[in-house]
Amino acid sequence: MSGIILSRHRGMPAQDGAGVKLTRIVNQPSLRHQDPFLMLDEFRSDNPNDYIAGFPPHPHRGFVTLTYMLAGRMEHKDSNGNTGVVETGGAQWMKAARGIIHAEMPKQEDGLMWGFQLWINLPAARKMEAADWADFPQDKIGIVRGEGAELRVIAGELEQQRGPIQQPEQSFLMVDVRLSEGATYSVASQQQQTRLAYVYQGSILLNDEPIARGELVRLHADGDLNLKAESDEPAGIILLAGNPIGEPIAQYGPFVMNTQAEVEQAIRDYQAGKLTA
């Protein structure tokens, strides 16, 4: 690879929950964990058979989930009594930490369901903190506007616009960049060591290098991102950036700890009904 792009990757088809069809972009054979990002999934279908069964109750420990909806409605319920519906343009943040059991179920019987789920690791010192959760509707998302461009700041800060989700110790940034046909926008580097861009709609030029829909690129930490919608349709890009935690990662399904012994303890706690205690 040349220029700002370190490598290119495409997601792979997968199923999760009760058979929800999705594309696994991060944490698949060609692209494992991208510290601090553990996993990135895109779910996109207008066939209810692909999503209607949802994600029935299941456990998590040791990390944070972030769900961002481009279209559709998803309901959250958890073992702490929290409940809410994330809708088009909104985001949901859940800190599993020491343990939570939750369900995510569609609140629609037809139509397009389209969005992303991102898993963000927690450092060892925070993995056993109390679980937490919050919903953020579309009007709580920070907006940066340019000519033919709208940047939706979901997490972190960009051009003095703060996203509702903040994990400042990791300088974590998540932005949805939307460009009209032929529009351009430049996003300055914030010097995070992990930087990723995923094109979910249209195709773009990134510093004059073409990127097609469905491609994720790993990027150098240095250098501005000069984005241009290249195709005859609008473009959409998810930008992710964060500083690595730099600790060992031990994962078994929904449990992400630092050692295999800690993962085995999480499994025992879940089986004994003590995961959330």
N, C-alpha and C positions, 0 to 999 in steps of 0.2 A: 504494500500500500504506500501511497505517497501523500504529501500534504498533511492535512489535519486528521484524516481518517486512519485509524490503526487497523481495523478489521471490519468485515461485513458479515452479517448473519441473517438467516431467515428462521422464523419460528417453525414449529412442527405441530401437526394436529394432535390433540389430546382430549381426554374426557376427565371430568372431575365431578365431585359431588355425587348426585344421583344420575349421572350420565350427561351432564351439560357439555356440549361440544365447544371447544375453544382452541386457540392457538397459543402454545407455550413459547414465549420469546426468550426469556431469561430462565435459566435452570433447566436446560435440555442439553443433549450430547454435544452440540457445537458451541454452546455458550453456558458455562456454569455460573455460579454465584459471581456477581460483580459488586463486591464489597463497597458500600453497605447494603446493596440491593440483592436480595435473595432470589426473587422470582418476579417475572412480569408476564401476565396472561392478558390476551385480548379475546373477548367473547363478542361475536357479531353474527346475528341470524335473525331473519324475519319468519323463520319456521318455528312455531312454538314447540314442536317435538324436540328441538335442539336445546331448549332451555327450561321448559315448563316444570320439570322435576326439581330444579333448583339444587340448593346445597343444604340438605337437612342437618339437624344438630350434629356438630363435630367439635373436637377440642383444638386448642392452640396453646403453646407456651413458648416464650423466649423472644418474641419479635413483635412487629407492628404490621397491620394490614391497612392498605389505603385503596378504596374502591372509588373509581371515577366514572360517571355515566355520561356517554354521548347521546344515548337515546334509550328510553324505557324507564321502568320503575322497579326497584328491588327493595324488599323489606328485610330489616335486620331485627333479630331477637336474640338476647343472650342470657346467660345464667345469673347476671347481676340485675336482671329485671329491666334492662334497657330495651327500647323498641323504637324504630323509626323507619322511614321510607326515604331512600335516596332516589332522586328523579333526574331527568335530563339536565345536564349541566352542573349537577351537584356532586359532592364528594362525601365519603364516609371514612372516618379514621377510627381504628380500633387497636388499642395497645393491649395485646394479650398478656405480656409480661409473665407473672407467675402462673397464670392459667385462666382460661375462659372457655366456655362452651357456647357456641352461637350457631344460628341458622341464617341463611340468606336465601330468600324465596321470591320468585317473580311476583309482582303485583299487577300482572297483565296476563291475558289469555291469548293474545295475538299481537301482531305488529313487531316492529324492530326492537330488539334488545342488543345494545352495543355499548361496550365499555371496557375498562381495564381494572385488573387487580394487581397491585404492587405489594410485595413483601419487603420490609426494611428491617434489617437486623438491629438488635439492641446490644450494647456492650454488656459484659459480664456483670458489672456493678448494677445494672438496671433490669436484668432479666427476671428477677424475683420481686420486683415492685408490684404494687396493686394494679389490677387491670383497669382500663378506662376506655371510653367510647364517646364519639361525637359525630353528629350529622351536620353538614354545611350545605344549605341550598345554593342554587345558582347565584343568587344576589349577594352571597357572602364571598364569592370568588373575586380576587383582585384582577383588574383589567388594565392592560397597557394597550394603547391604540396607536396605529400609524396609518399611512396611506395604503388602503387595501389590506391592512393587517390588524388582527386582534390576538393578543397574547393573554391567556387566562392563567393567572398565577395561583396554582392550587396549593403549593407548599413552598416555603422560603420567601425570598424577596427579590424583585426585579424592578429596576428603574423606579424605586421608591413605592412600589406597590407590593404589599405584603399579602401572601396567601393565608388562608385561615389555619393551615396546618404548619406547625413550627417544631422542628427538631434542631435547634441552633447549634448544639454541640457537634453535629455532623455536617453543618452547612448544607443541609438537604434542600434541593430545589426540584420542583416538578412544574412544568409549564406546558400548556396546550397551545401551540402556535397555529393559527388559522390564517391562511393567505388566500386572497382572491387571485383569479387567473392573472399570471404575469407579475404579481406583486412581489416586493422584496422587503426584507427586514434583517437588521444586524443585531445579534445578541452577544453582548460582551462576555468574555470569560470571567468567572468568579474564582478561578484557580482551584476548584475542587479537583481532586486527583482522579475520580471516576466521573466520566461524562459520556452519556449515551443519547442517541437520537433515533427515534422510531417513526417512520412515515406510515400513517394509518389511512391516508386518503391522497389521491393524486400522485404526482411525482415532483421532485424538487431538484434544484442545484444547491449543493452545500459547498461553498467556496469553490464553485465551478465544477464540482464533481457530482454526477447524476446519482440520485437515489430513488428507487422505485417504491411503490406501495408494498408494504410487507417486509421491507428491509430495515434492520437495525444496524447502526454503525457505532463502534467504539471510537472515541475521539480523544485527541491530545488535550491535556488540561489547559495548555496555553492557546491563545489565539481566539479572535472573535469568530462567531458563526454567521456567515453571510448567506442568508436563505433566500431562494427565489422559487416561486411556483412555476414549474416548467411546462406543465401540460395544459390542455384546454379545459381543465376543471379546477376548482379550488383545491388547495392542499392543506393537509393537517399533519402536524408533527408533535409527538410527545418528546420533550426534552427532560432528561434526568441528570442530576449532578449531585455528588456528595463526597465527603471525605471518608476513606476506608477506616473501619474500626481497627483492623489489623490483628484480630484475635482468631484463634482456631474456631472453625465452624463444624459442629456435629449435628446432622439433620437426619431425622426419621419421620417422613411425612409431615404432620403438622407440629412437630416438636423441633425447635432449633436451639441448641445449647452449645457449650464450648467443649464438652467431652462426651464420649459415649456413655460413661457412667451416669451423667446428668440426664441424658436422653432416656436411659433405662429407668431412672427414678421417675421421670415424667410419665412414662408408660405405667409404672406401678401405681403412681398417684391417681392417674385417670381410672385405672381398673378398680382401685379401692374407693373411688368417689371422693378423692381428696385433692384433685387437681386445682380446684378453685379455693381451697380452704386457706 
